[in-house]
Amino acid sequence: MASFGIPLSGLQANSKSLSVIANNLANLNTNGYKNETLNFGDMLFQMQGTAGNKDPIQIGSGVQVESTTSNFTNGTVNSTGVASNMALQGNGFFVVNNAGSTEYTRAGGFTVNSSGQLVDPSGDLLMGYPATNGVVSTTSALGPITVNQAATIPAVPTTSFETTTNLQADSAVGATFSTPISVVDSLGVSQTLSIQYTNTGTNAWSYTVTLPASATGATTPTTVASGTLTFDSSGALTSPTGSVTGINITGLSDGAAPMKLTWNLTDASGNPTLSQQDSASATTATNQNGYGVGTLTGYSVLSDGTVQGQFTNKQTLALGQVAVAGFANVQGLAQISNGDFQSSVSSGAAVVGQAGIGGLGTITGGAVEGSNVDLSTEFSSMIVAQQGYEANAKVLTALNQVSQATIQAAS
């Protein structure tokens, strides 16, 4: 009997539905997993003739699986505290390279391999935009993101410095006060300058900037700058203004290049950093713009995917920027193992860009995106699929009984 095919198709459809539900439940705790739904459609109807009013008489041929739909809504962001982990929220996928093949994933449980490259649990390389000297090039080809702990940044010599200093207003003529300040030469070596202030009269001081003898191999300290300071009746510096230039240091024993320094006498807002008030002479802050050689101590991932490195010299530097890919039709992506996807004709080519730009989602560092499978929904769907399976099995049993009765009657 041809009718046997109808309940059989129902058994197969509901069995596949149970398989999809089982797969969803199995991946309840899989990072970045998106739950799936099986969609059914009726099969071709057979014409059995027409009714008296000429309406067609048709009988369906059963059910078939038409498609699977993935739910790409965000999963829960779970903090891990692991710097290499990333959770993508919003549209898009991480781009990974699997032995030369480009794949896409939402699973952000990345780690670091022996070469210092960020990889997924399968060893696929996380791809992004490269950075040179802390500058990310978003026009360059994608490459692996590297967070090698052996990475260093070269020294940058000091070119300017400033101190926040008060000189006691009622100091006796000839009273002195000294402030040390460290600057960095071209080799990254710290050199300590000494600024000595000497009271020369009412509202007047002189200064000398010296370099210790050990820095040049000389027998006495070297004076590299000197001059006078004048304050008004309110204790504000009136001369010199702006900065002291032409502080030149040569002949350093370590072989560093000559240094040309500027002593800033005002802060970034233009306020004088030297004052003369009736309180003990003191320096409350020093600042200079150089730094020594730094090695990488750690890194973090910003919301735009920038991997920001932290170095021993207290500097931060971009190590690269994680790329994010979007698709015109995400339902057209072909699913493979390990939570990865591949583009297809249906999905369209990947549009690769930066997180948070062009409709692409943002990244949370030190976290992973959990599965978006809803346990109660899956159990409800499982009950419906189970009942559908049992109903079709009963129909099949009934048809078998009718068939047996027909055979017995004919014999």
N, C-alpha and C positions, 0 to 999 in steps of 0.2 A: 504494500500500500504506500502511495506517495506521501500520505499524511504523516508517516513516521519521520520524514525529514523535518517537519515543523518543530515538534518537541525536541528532536535531536539538536536543531540549531539553537533552541532555547537553552538546552543543557550546556552546549559549548559556550554560548554567550555569557551565561551566569557563572560558568566555571572560570572564564577569563576575567570576569569582573571580580571574582573572589581572589584571583591571582594578583590583580592590580591592588586590591585592598590589602592583601597580605604583604605585598611589597612596600606599600605605604607604611604599614605598621612596623615592618622590619627596619625601616629607615627613620623611625620616630626620633632617634637621637643622632642621626647623621647630619653633620654640619652642612648647611646650605642646601639640603634636600628640599625639593618642591613636590608636594603631593600631586598625584595624577588621578584623573577621572576618565573612565571608559564611556564612550558615547555609542549608542546603538541606533540602528536604522532598520526599517522593515525591508524585506526582500521583494523582488518583482512579483506583482500580483498576476495570477493566471485568469484569463478570460474564460468564463463558463457559459457564456451566452448572454441573452438579454431578457429583461422582464417584460411583462405585457406593455408597460409604458415606454419600452425601448431603453430603459436604464440598464447599464452593463451589470452583469453578475460576475464579481471577481472574488477570488479567494487568495489570501496571502500565502507566501511560500516560507515564512519564518522570519528570523531576525539575524542580523549580521553586525559585526563590529565596524563602525564607520570611522572612528578616530579616538585618539587619546588626547586629553587636554591637561597641560601642566599649569598649576596655580603658582604664578610668579610673584605673589604678594610677599612682603618681607617676613622673615622669620625673626624670632626674638634675638636681640643682641646679648650675648653672654660674655661678660668680662673674664679674661683669662690671666691678665697681667703679663702675658708673654709678648714682648715687643714686636716679634715677627708676625703675630696673628693679626688678621684684619677682617672686619665685618663690613660688607657693602650694603648700604641702605638706599633703596630707590632703584631706578633702572640701571641695567648694565651687568657686565660680567668681568671678572679678572681674566687677563690673557696669559696663558701658559704655553710653554713650548715643550712638546713631547717628542724628543729625538728628531727635531726638524719639522714636526707637524704642529700647526697652531690649533689650540683648543681653548675652550672657554669654561669658566667655572664660577660658582658662587661660594664654594667651600674655601674659607679663608684661613684654614689651620696651617699656615706656612711656617717653615722652620728654616734653618741655615745649614747648608751642606759644608763639606770639608773645604770647599773653595771660597766660602764666605758668601755664596749666592743664596737668595731666597728661593725655596722650592716648596712644592706641595707634598703631601705624604707619599705620593708616588714617585717623587724625584723630579717632576716636571718643573722647569724653570719659570719663575714669575717674571713677566716681561714689563718693561717700562721705558721711560725716557731717560737717557744718560745725563749726567751732570759733570761739568768740568770746572774745577775750582769753585764749586758751590753754585754754579749757574746751570739750571736745567735747560736743555735744548728740546723743546717740544716739536721741532721740525725735523729732528734726526730720526733715523730708523730705530725701532724698538730693540732693546737688548736686555740681558739679565740684570736684575737689581743686585748689587753687591754691597755687603755690609761687613767687609773683612776687618777683623779686629786689629790687623797689622797696618791699617790705613793711617796715614799721617798727613798733616798739613804743615807746610814750611813756615819758618819764622817770618814775621813782618816787623821790620825795625821801627822804633819809635820816631815820630817826626814832631809830635807836640805833647806837651804835658801841662798840668795845672795843679795847684794846691789851694785848698780852702784854709786860709791862715788868718788868725787875728794877732796883732802886735799890741802889747800892753801900752795904753796911752800915756801913763805916768811913769814910764821907764826913764831911768837916769841916762844922761848922755854917756855913750860908751857901752850901754847894756847890749847884750847880744842874745840872739835866739837862732837855733839851727833846725832845719827840717831836712830829713833824708827823702829822696824819691828815687825809685828804681825805674830805669829805662832799659830797653832791649836793643841790642845791636843787630847787625845784619846776619850774624851767625846764630841768633837766638839766645845769646848769653846776656844775663841780666847785669847791668852796670849801675852802681849806686852813686847818684849825684848828691851833693850836700849844698843846700841853700842857707847861707848865714846872713841874718839881718843884724844890723848895728844901728842903734839910735844915734842920730847926729844932731838932734835939736828938736825944737817944737814942731810936731807934725812932719818930721823928716827922718828918714831911715836910708841907709845904704844897704846894698846886697852884693854878695859875691856867690857865684856858682862854681863849685870845685869838683874835680874828679880825683879820687884817691890815687896815691902813687902806685899802688899795686895794679891798677888798671892799665897803666902805660909802661910800667917798669922804671919809672922815675924815682928819685929819692924823696921828693916832696909832692904834695897834691898839686894838680894843675888847675889854674883858674881858667874857666872857659867862658865866663860872662861876669860883668859887674855893672853897677849903676846906682841910681838913687830913686827913692820913692817919696812922693809927697801926698799928704792927706789933708782934707779940709777940716773945718771945725766940727763937723759931724762924724769924722772918722772914716769918710769915704775916700778911696784912692782917686787922686786927680791927675797924677803923673807918675809913670807913663800910662797911656791909655791903650786898650786893646790887647797888645801882646809885646813881648820882647823877642826880637828875632836875631838871627846871626849867632846862635849858640852852636859853635862848631867843635866837634870832638875828633881828633885825629890820633894816629899812632897807638891804637889799642893793641895790647899785648897778644890778644887771641887772634889777631890777623883780620878782624872785621873791617868793613869798609868805613870810611869817615862818616860821621853822623852830623846832620844839620837839623837842629832842634828849634822849636818855637815854644816860648813859655806864654801860655794863654793867661791873661789877667782878668778875663771875664768868662762866665759860664755860657752855656748854649742860649740862655735868654738875655745875654748882654749885661748881667749883673756882675759887679766886681767880686773877685774871689779873695782879695786881700782887704783887710779892714784894720782900723786902729780904734779899739774900744778899751774902756777901763775894766779889763779882765785879763787874767794871766795869758801870756803869749802861748798860743797852741795851734797846732794844725789838726783839723778834724777830718780832712779827706784829701786824698791825692788821686790823680787819674792820669793815664797816659795811653796812647793809641797803638802801642806795639804789643806783640806777643811772641813767645817762643815757639819752638816746634811742638806740635800736639799730636798725640795718638788717640785713636778712637776708643772711647770708654763705653759708649752705648748709643742708642738711636731710638727714635719714636716716629710714628707715622701720623702725619697731619690729615685733616679732613679732605684735602685736595689730592691726597696720595703722595705728597712729598715725604721722602724718607730723610729725616733730619738727624744728622750725626752730632753727638756731643763729644768734645775732645778734652784732653787733660789740660790744655791751656785756656779752658773756659770759653772756647769758641764753639759756635754751632755752624754746621755747613751741610747743605743739601747733598745727599749721596745719589739721588735719582728721584724719579717720580713714577709711581705705579700707574700704568695705563688701564683704562676702562673701556670696554667695547659695548656698543649698542646695536640692536638689529631692528629692521622694519617689522618683522614678524617673528616674535620669539617662539610662537607655537610651531614654527617650521624648523627649529633647531633639532638636529639629530642627537639623541642621547647615547652616550657610550658609558663605559664603566667609571668608577671613582668620582661620580658626580660631575663629570665633564660633558661638554657639548661640542658639537662641530657644526659649522655653518652648512647650509644646503641651498639649493636653488629656491626653495620655498621661503627660507628665512631671509634671504638676501645677504649681501656681503656685509661684513662687520664694519661699523663706523667707529674707529678708535679715537679716543680723546682723553681729556682730563676729568677727573672726578669733580662733580659739582658744576660742570659747564655743559651747555647744550642738552639739557635734560637728563644727563647722566647722574647717578646717585653719588652720595658722599661716602667716605671711608672712616670707620672708627678703628683706631689702632689699639692693640692690646686686647682684642675681643674677637669672637667668631659669631657668625650668624647661624642660629640653630635651625632645625627643620621646621617647616610650617604645617606639618601634619597635625590635624586636630583629632584627638583620640575619640571623643564622643561622636564626631561626625563619621569616622571610619567604622565604628561599631554599629551605628545606625545603618550605614550602607551595607555592612556585612550581613545584617539581619535580613534586609530587603533582598540581597542577592541569594542568600540561603533559601528564603521562602520561594523565590523565583525558580531556583534549581529544583526544589522539592515539588513544586507545582507541575513543572514540565516532566519530571520523572513520573508523576501520577498520570499525566496525560499519556505518556508513553506506555505505561502499564495498562491503561484502559484500552488503548488502540491494540495492544497485543492480545488482550482478552477478546475484543471484537473479532480480531483476525482468527484466533483459535476457534471461536464459536462458529465463524463462517466456514472454516475448513471442516469442522466436525459435522455441520449441517449438510455440507455438500458430499460427504463421504457415505 
